[in-house]
Amino acid sequence: MLQLLALLMVSLSAPPPDHKDALIAALEASQGHYAEVARRIWREPELGYQESKSSALLAAELERSGFRLERGVAGMPTAFVASFGSGKPVIGVLAEFDALPGMSQTAQPTREPIAGQVAGHACGHHLLGTGAVAAAVTTADWLKSSRTSGTLRVYGTPAEEGGGGKCYMVRAGLFNDVDAVLAWHPRDRNDPGMAHSLAVVSANFTFHGIAAHAAAAPERGRSALDGVEAMDFMVNMLREHVPQETRIHYVIKDGGDAPNIVPARAVVSYYVRHPDMAVLDDVLARVLQAADGAALGTGTTVEHEIISAYYPILGNGTLTALQDANMRRVGGVRYDEREREFATELRKSLADLSLPLGSEAAILPHDPQANVGSTDVGDVSWTVPTTQFFAVTWVPGTPAHSWQAVASGGTTIGEKGMLVAAKTLALTMADLYTDPAKVAEARAEFDRLRGGRTWRSRFGDREPPLDYRK
C-alpha cells in the first residue's frame, strides 16, 4: 500500500507530457507512410498547372483526415484549400507539388535520365507538399485531441515554378482572413533564418513579321526573329545601366521553322528580377521599351503577356524566431552507411564542396545566398504574416534545379529532411495556437514593415496561364 501511495504521489507531481514531444512522436510514427506519398509524386513528376495526380493525392490525404476540401479554387483545376477546425487563430500552411522540365533523373548518384520522362522534381516540391500535409494532419489530430481552438488551412498551390499559382490565390482573396502562414523549402542545408527573395516578373514577347523566301525574295520579308534578336541585344546593353541587384534572363522559345523562310513569328520569354518591387517596375518598363524599339527597327510588331509577377518575401522576425527555436529542438539528420556512400559518390559531380558532408546534422547560420531566387510565397507574405525555412533534403553542396537534387530527393536522404521540416512546421503551429500573443506580435510587425504598402497585381485580371508549360 505504501509503495502504491508513493507511486501515486510521483505520478501526481510529474509534469504532463509535452505536447511537442507528442507531435514529434506522431510524425516519426507516420514517417513511412508520408515517405511513400512523396515517392509516388516523385515517380510521376508533373509540370505546373498539370499536377492532377499530385494534387489529388495530397488532397485525398487531407480529406481522409477530416479536412474540408475546396478544389479548383481561383480558376486553377489543381489548386485547393483544405480546412480543419474553427475559430481563431487561422493558421495556413503552403504546399507545392509542381516539377521542372528537362530534369528527368533516377535516384542514382550519377547522371541517369529516365527514358521517356522529361520532368523531374529538381526543386523538391514532392517533399515540400507532402511534408506540409504531414505536419498539418498531425497538428489537426492534436487540435482535436487537446480541444484546442483554431482553424488550420492547407493551401495546395500549383505552378510555383513560373506559373504563379499563389499570386492568383492572393488575388482571389483566399488569404484575407488568415493570421499567419508557414512555409518551408527543400535545400542542401538546415537554415531556419529570416527568409527573403527577389521580386520577379515573367513575360513572353511575341513578334510578328512577314514570311518570304529567304533567298528568292528576302526584300519582301520582315523577320520576327530579327525583332527578337534586336530586343535581346538592346536588353543586354541595358544591363550596364540598371541597379546592380537586377537579374535578367531570357530564352528564345520560337525562332521560326526553317532557315530559308523569313520567320513570320518568334517568341522570347523573359524573367526580370530585383529585391524591390518598385525598382523592378521601372526596369520592366525599360525592357518593354526595348521590345517596342526592336519592333520599330525591324518592321515587325510585338505584343507581350505578363505570365506572373512575384513579390519579394516580406520576412517576419516573430515567426522566424519560433521556427528557429523549433528546428533546433528537432535537429538535423543523420545519414546511415548507405546514404553516406550515396552522398560521397554524388558529391564527385558537384562544383562547390565548401559545405562539408556531415553538415546535414547541424542547424547552420543563415545563408544570404538563399535570398537570390524568387517565389510566389512573396505574394502571400505581403498579404499575411509569413515565414519560410529551409530543410536539408539534398546532399550538402547540391544546387537547386539540378539532376543531383532530383536524385537526392528520390531517396531516404530527401525523406529524412522532409521529416525535419514537418516536425518544425507542426511545432511552430502549436506555438501559435497556444500563444495568441505571438500571433498578435507577428501581425504588428507585419503592419509595421509594410508601412501602408499593399499587394497589387501586376497581371491585371487575366486568367491563370494554365498552358504556360505546354
VMD Tcl script that draws the C-alpha trace (Angstrom):
set ca {
  {0.00 0.00 0.00}
  {2.82 2.39 0.88}
  {4.54 1.60 -2.43}
  {1.32 2.25 -4.34}
  {0.85 5.53 -2.49}
  {4.43 6.55 -3.27}
  {3.95 5.78 -6.97}
  {0.72 7.76 -6.98}
  {2.46 10.73 -5.38}
  {5.22 10.64 -8.02}
  {2.62 10.40 -10.77}
  {0.68 13.37 -9.45}
  {3.82 15.51 -9.10}
  {5.25 14.67 -12.55}
  {4.72 17.31 -15.25}
  {2.24 16.45 -18.00}
  {3.69 15.13 -21.25}
  {4.95 17.90 -23.53}
  {2.58 18.29 -26.48}
  {5.59 18.99 -28.69}
  {7.09 15.62 -27.81}
  {3.77 14.05 -28.74}
  {3.73 15.85 -32.12}
  {7.28 14.71 -32.85}
  {6.47 11.12 -31.89}
  {3.36 11.10 -34.07}
  {5.29 12.32 -37.11}
  {8.02 9.74 -36.55}
  {5.39 7.01 -36.36}
  {3.92 8.09 -39.70}
  {7.25 8.66 -41.45}
  {6.96 5.56 -43.63}
  {3.51 6.49 -44.87}
  {4.44 10.02 -45.90}
  {7.70 8.84 -47.42}
  {5.66 6.65 -49.76}
  {3.35 9.58 -50.61}
  {6.38 11.67 -51.55}
  {7.84 8.81 -53.59}
  {4.61 8.47 -55.56}
  {4.74 12.14 -56.53}
  {8.48 11.88 -57.31}
  {7.88 8.90 -59.62}
  {5.26 10.79 -61.66}
  {6.52 14.39 -61.87}
  {4.01 16.84 -63.30}
  {4.64 20.33 -64.65}
  {2.92 23.49 -63.47}
  {-0.90 23.50 -63.75}
  {-0.74 19.88 -64.94}
  {-0.29 18.37 -61.45}
  {-3.60 16.48 -61.45}
  {-2.28 13.29 -59.81}
  {-0.04 15.03 -57.29}
  {-2.73 17.49 -56.22}
  {-5.38 14.77 -55.96}
  {-3.11 12.56 -53.85}
  {-2.36 15.27 -51.28}
  {-5.99 16.43 -51.21}
  {-7.14 12.85 -50.57}
  {-4.70 12.53 -47.65}
  {-6.20 15.64 -46.06}
  {-9.80 14.67 -46.73}
  {-9.30 11.28 -45.08}
  {-8.02 13.11 -42.01}
  {-11.16 15.22 -41.63}
  {-10.22 18.33 -43.61}
  {-12.91 20.12 -45.61}
  {-11.78 20.44 -49.23}
  {-12.37 23.18 -51.79}
  {-10.93 22.08 -55.12}
  {-10.21 24.07 -58.27}
  {-10.02 27.40 -56.44}
  {-9.04 30.70 -58.09}
  {-9.63 29.29 -61.57}
  {-6.91 26.63 -61.26}
  {-8.00 22.96 -61.51}
  {-5.08 21.68 -59.40}
  {-5.34 24.30 -56.65}
  {-7.16 23.53 -53.40}
  {-7.80 24.81 -49.89}
  {-8.22 22.25 -47.10}
  {-9.60 23.44 -43.73}
  {-9.78 21.88 -40.28}
  {-11.25 23.21 -37.04}
  {-12.92 26.56 -36.45}
  {-12.34 29.94 -34.92}
  {-9.18 31.91 -34.35}
  {-6.33 31.88 -34.97}
  {-6.37 30.84 -38.61}
  {-3.00 29.34 -39.50}
  {-2.12 28.48 -43.09}
  {0.47 26.05 -44.45}
  {1.66 26.16 -48.05}
  {2.02 23.01 -50.16}
  {3.63 22.88 -53.61}
  {3.87 19.92 -55.97}
  {4.99 21.01 -59.47}
  {8.11 19.64 -61.16}
  {10.59 21.18 -63.63}
  {11.02 20.43 -67.34}
  {14.19 18.77 -68.61}
  {15.08 17.33 -65.21}
  {14.47 13.61 -65.62}
  {16.75 11.58 -63.35}
  {16.78 8.28 -61.45}
  {17.52 8.07 -57.74}
  {21.17 7.30 -58.51}
  {24.29 9.36 -57.65}
  {25.41 9.56 -61.30}
  {23.66 11.22 -64.26}
  {20.98 8.80 -65.43}
  {17.85 10.28 -67.05}
  {14.69 8.17 -67.09}
  {13.78 7.15 -70.62}
  {10.55 8.73 -71.82}
  {10.31 11.14 -68.87}
  {11.09 14.82 -69.37}
  {10.24 16.36 -65.99}
  {11.79 15.89 -62.58}
  {11.50 17.22 -59.03}
  {14.67 19.30 -59.15}
  {13.30 21.73 -56.56}
  {11.93 19.06 -54.22}
  {8.28 20.06 -54.37}
  {7.22 16.43 -53.92}
  {8.80 16.67 -50.46}
  {7.56 20.22 -49.86}
  {3.90 19.40 -50.43}
  {4.00 16.06 -48.62}
  {5.87 17.49 -45.62}
  {3.33 20.30 -45.31}
  {0.44 17.80 -45.41}
  {2.13 15.53 -42.85}
  {2.58 18.46 -40.47}
  {-0.99 19.64 -40.98}
  {-2.60 16.23 -40.42}
  {-0.55 15.65 -37.27}
  {-1.35 19.11 -35.92}
  {-5.04 18.67 -36.71}
  {-5.09 15.44 -34.69}
  {-3.52 17.32 -31.78}
  {-6.02 20.19 -32.08}
  {-8.86 17.68 -31.85}
  {-7.45 15.57 -29.01}
  {-6.41 18.58 -26.93}
  {-9.58 20.51 -27.70}
  {-7.51 23.49 -28.78}
  {-9.46 26.07 -30.75}
  {-8.38 27.44 -34.08}
  {-8.53 26.83 -37.82}
  {-5.82 25.08 -39.81}
  {-5.66 25.55 -43.58}
  {-3.51 23.80 -46.15}
  {-3.16 25.67 -49.42}
  {-2.42 23.43 -52.40}
  {-0.58 25.87 -54.63}
  {0.22 24.83 -58.23}
  {2.84 26.11 -60.66}
  {5.28 27.81 -58.29}
  {7.94 27.43 -60.98}
  {6.99 30.46 -63.04}
  {3.23 29.99 -63.20}
  {2.43 31.97 -60.06}
  {-0.37 29.87 -58.57}
  {-0.20 31.68 -55.23}
  {-0.48 35.07 -56.95}
  {-3.88 34.13 -58.31}
  {-4.96 32.73 -54.94}
  {-3.94 36.01 -53.28}
  {-5.88 37.95 -55.92}
  {-8.94 35.78 -55.20}
  {-8.79 36.79 -51.51}
  {-8.13 33.28 -50.21}
  {-5.67 34.53 -47.58}
  {-7.62 37.57 -46.39}
  {-8.75 36.10 -43.06}
  {-5.53 34.21 -42.22}
  {-3.49 35.21 -39.17}
  {-0.17 33.60 -40.12}
  {1.25 31.40 -42.88}
  {4.07 28.88 -42.54}
  {6.16 27.53 -45.40}
  {9.35 25.58 -45.98}
  {11.55 24.62 -48.89}
  {13.98 21.79 -49.65}
  {17.67 22.67 -49.80}
  {21.15 21.31 -49.06}
  {21.19 22.69 -45.50}
  {19.06 23.31 -42.45}
  {18.54 27.07 -42.33}
  {15.72 28.50 -40.17}
  {16.80 32.13 -40.65}
  {14.83 35.07 -41.98}
  {13.56 34.33 -45.48}
  {13.96 36.81 -48.32}
  {13.72 36.58 -52.11}
  {13.85 38.62 -55.29}
  {10.78 40.09 -56.92}
  {10.34 38.79 -60.45}
  {8.16 39.44 -63.48}
  {7.85 36.72 -66.13}
  {6.72 37.80 -69.58}
  {6.50 36.41 -73.11}
  {7.19 38.70 -76.10}
  {5.70 37.60 -79.43}
  {6.98 39.33 -82.56}
  {5.01 39.20 -85.81}
  {6.62 39.76 -89.20}
  {6.07 38.80 -92.83}
  {7.16 35.45 -94.24}
  {9.05 35.28 -97.51}
  {11.58 33.09 -99.33}
  {14.86 33.98 -97.66}
  {16.86 33.65 -100.92}
  {14.40 34.41 -103.73}
  {12.55 37.38 -102.20}
  {14.18 38.48 -98.91}
  {13.13 42.10 -99.51}
  {9.51 41.07 -99.09}
  {10.07 39.59 -95.67}
  {10.11 41.17 -92.24}
  {11.78 38.82 -89.79}
  {10.09 38.30 -86.44}
  {13.33 36.63 -85.33}
  {15.21 39.84 -86.15}
  {12.81 41.57 -83.77}
  {13.60 39.08 -81.00}
  {17.35 39.35 -81.57}
  {17.24 43.14 -81.67}
  {15.32 43.18 -78.41}
  {17.77 40.78 -76.80}
  {20.70 42.91 -77.97}
  {19.20 46.09 -76.52}
  {18.32 44.42 -73.22}
  {21.87 43.10 -72.95}
  {23.14 46.67 -73.39}
  {20.62 47.76 -70.75}
  {22.34 45.54 -68.15}
  {25.08 48.18 -67.72}
  {22.55 50.82 -66.75}
  {20.31 49.14 -64.17}
  {20.80 48.74 -60.41}
  {23.42 46.07 -59.75}
  {20.99 43.76 -57.92}
  {18.95 43.38 -61.11}
  {18.86 39.98 -62.79}
  {17.57 39.47 -66.36}
  {17.29 36.08 -68.12}
  {15.69 35.04 -71.39}
  {15.22 32.10 -73.75}
  {14.03 32.14 -77.36}
  {11.04 29.80 -77.36}
  {10.22 30.05 -81.08}
  {12.69 31.28 -83.67}
  {10.98 30.15 -86.86}
  {10.57 26.98 -88.86}
  {13.41 26.80 -91.39}
  {16.44 28.95 -92.34}
  {15.13 29.56 -95.86}
  {11.86 31.05 -94.60}
  {11.84 34.55 -93.15}
  {10.16 33.91 -89.77}
  {6.69 35.43 -89.51}
  {6.52 34.69 -85.80}
  {9.08 34.46 -83.00}
  {8.74 34.33 -79.22}
  {11.18 35.17 -76.44}
  {10.49 34.58 -72.74}
  {11.96 36.90 -70.11}
  {12.44 36.90 -66.32}
  {13.33 40.26 -64.75}
  {14.25 40.36 -61.04}
  {15.15 42.83 -58.31}
  {14.83 42.86 -54.49}
  {12.44 45.83 -54.60}
  {9.15 45.63 -56.50}
  {9.08 49.38 -57.22}
  {12.55 49.25 -58.79}
  {11.54 46.17 -60.76}
  {8.56 48.05 -62.16}
  {10.94 50.68 -63.56}
  {13.36 48.12 -65.05}
  {10.48 46.22 -66.64}
  {9.20 49.42 -68.25}
  {12.61 49.82 -69.93}
  {12.54 46.22 -71.15}
  {9.12 46.90 -72.68}
  {10.57 49.96 -74.41}
  {13.36 47.80 -75.82}
  {10.74 45.44 -77.26}
  {8.86 48.32 -78.89}
  {12.09 49.75 -80.31}
  {13.11 46.37 -81.68}
  {9.78 46.02 -83.45}
  {10.03 49.53 -84.90}
  {13.55 48.97 -86.17}
  {12.80 45.63 -87.83}
  {9.45 46.47 -89.36}
  {7.64 43.99 -87.16}
  {5.05 44.23 -84.41}
  {5.27 42.94 -80.87}
  {2.86 42.04 -78.11}
  {3.74 40.99 -74.58}
  {1.97 38.89 -72.00}
  {2.76 39.00 -68.27}
  {2.73 35.37 -67.13}
  {3.41 36.00 -63.45}
  {4.78 38.62 -61.09}
  {6.17 37.64 -57.69}
  {6.75 40.00 -54.81}
  {9.89 39.59 -52.66}
  {9.31 37.76 -49.39}
  {8.49 40.13 -46.55}
  {10.17 38.41 -43.62}
  {8.68 38.26 -40.13}
  {11.08 38.15 -37.19}
  {8.46 36.94 -34.71}
  {7.60 33.88 -36.76}
  {11.24 33.31 -37.71}
  {12.24 33.16 -34.03}
  {9.63 30.47 -33.39}
  {10.68 28.30 -36.32}
  {14.35 28.75 -35.42}
  {13.82 27.50 -31.87}
  {11.71 24.59 -33.07}
  {14.17 23.47 -35.74}
  {16.94 23.50 -33.15}
  {14.78 21.32 -30.93}
  {14.16 18.92 -33.83}
  {17.78 18.85 -35.02}
  {19.20 17.80 -38.37}
  {19.50 14.37 -39.97}
  {21.97 11.51 -39.66}
  {22.97 9.51 -42.72}
  {23.32 5.76 -42.39}
  {26.18 3.98 -44.17}
  {24.24 3.51 -47.40}
  {23.19 7.16 -47.51}
  {26.74 8.32 -46.82}
  {28.02 6.19 -49.70}
  {25.38 7.71 -51.98}
  {26.32 11.22 -50.86}
  {30.04 10.64 -51.31}
  {29.53 9.39 -54.86}
  {27.13 12.18 -55.81}
  {29.48 14.87 -54.47}
  {32.04 13.85 -57.12}
  {29.79 15.61 -59.65}
  {29.39 18.85 -57.66}
  {31.35 22.02 -58.38}
  {31.14 23.54 -54.90}
  {32.12 21.36 -51.94}
  {32.53 24.19 -49.43}
  {29.60 22.77 -47.45}
  {31.04 19.58 -45.94}
  {29.45 16.19 -45.69}
  {28.19 15.92 -42.12}
  {26.68 19.41 -42.10}
  {23.29 17.79 -42.66}
  {23.26 17.04 -38.93}
  {23.63 20.72 -37.97}
  {21.44 23.80 -37.92}
  {23.56 26.22 -39.90}
  {23.86 30.01 -39.74}
  {21.60 31.83 -42.15}
  {22.93 31.76 -45.72}
  {22.41 35.07 -47.58}
  {22.69 33.20 -50.89}
  {19.32 31.67 -50.02}
  {17.82 35.03 -50.98}
  {18.74 35.17 -54.68}
  {15.79 33.17 -56.05}
  {12.16 34.13 -56.48}
  {8.95 32.55 -55.24}
  {5.26 33.34 -55.16}
  {5.45 32.83 -51.39}
  {6.42 36.51 -51.55}
  {2.92 37.48 -52.66}
  {1.42 35.64 -49.70}
  {3.88 37.39 -47.36}
  {2.59 40.81 -48.42}
  {-0.95 39.72 -47.56}
  {-0.48 37.93 -44.24}
  {2.45 37.45 -41.79}
  {4.52 34.65 -43.33}
  {7.69 32.73 -42.62}
  {9.69 30.17 -44.57}
  {12.69 27.98 -43.69}
  {14.98 25.50 -45.44}
  {15.47 21.85 -44.50}
  {18.26 19.58 -45.70}
  {16.70 17.23 -48.24}
  {19.67 17.14 -50.64}
  {23.29 16.09 -50.26}
  {25.30 19.08 -48.92}
  {26.56 21.19 -51.81}
  {23.70 20.25 -54.16}
  {22.23 23.23 -56.04}
  {18.52 23.59 -56.69}
  {17.24 22.89 -60.21}
  {19.87 20.19 -60.80}
  {19.76 16.47 -61.56}
  {21.59 15.94 -58.27}
  {18.62 17.47 -56.44}
  {16.26 15.09 -58.24}
  {18.44 12.12 -57.32}
  {18.74 13.06 -53.64}
  {15.04 13.84 -53.39}
  {14.16 10.37 -54.60}
  {15.98 8.64 -51.74}
  {15.70 8.35 -47.97}
  {18.05 11.35 -47.78}
  {15.21 13.53 -49.03}
  {12.65 11.80 -46.85}
  {14.66 12.38 -43.67}
  {14.89 16.09 -44.46}
  {11.17 16.19 -45.12}
  {10.58 14.84 -41.61}
  {12.72 17.62 -40.12}
  {10.54 20.14 -41.97}
  {7.25 18.51 -40.94}
  {8.28 18.49 -37.28}
  {9.38 22.13 -37.40}
  {6.11 23.18 -39.04}
  {3.97 21.25 -36.55}
  {5.78 22.64 -33.50}
  {5.56 26.19 -34.83}
  {1.83 25.81 -35.48}
  {1.40 24.55 -31.92}
  {3.18 27.66 -30.62}
  {0.77 29.91 -32.48}
  {-2.34 28.01 -31.38}
  {-1.30 28.10 -27.72}
  {0.10 31.64 -27.57}
  {-2.25 34.31 -29.01}
  {0.25 37.00 -28.03}
  {2.70 35.66 -30.62}
  {0.05 35.86 -33.33}
  {-0.67 39.48 -32.39}
  {3.06 40.27 -32.28}
  {3.58 38.81 -35.75}
  {0.69 40.90 -37.10}
  {2.01 44.11 -35.51}
  {5.43 43.50 -37.06}
  {3.82 42.77 -40.43}
  {1.86 46.03 -40.36}
  {4.96 47.99 -39.38}
  {7.13 46.50 -42.13}
  {4.52 47.04 -44.83}
  {4.30 50.71 -43.85}
  {0.96 51.18 -45.58}
  {2.06 49.41 -48.78}
  {-0.27 46.70 -50.06}
  {-0.12 43.90 -52.59}
  {-1.06 44.88 -56.14}
  {-1.48 42.59 -59.11}
  {0.97 43.15 -61.99}
  {-1.03 40.89 -64.31}
  {-4.42 42.61 -64.18}
  {-7.49 40.48 -64.45}
  {-6.01 37.83 -66.75}
  {-6.85 34.21 -66.08}
  {-4.16 31.87 -64.72}
  {-1.82 30.77 -67.57}
  {-2.83 27.13 -67.42}
  {-0.98 26.32 -70.65}
  {2.35 28.04 -69.86}
  {4.17 24.68 -69.73}
  {2.52 23.21 -72.83}
}
mol new
graphics top color blue
foreach p $ca { graphics top sphere $p radius 0.5 }
foreach p [lrange $ca 0 end-1] q [lrange $ca 1 end] { graphics top cylinder $p $q radius 0.2 }
display resetview
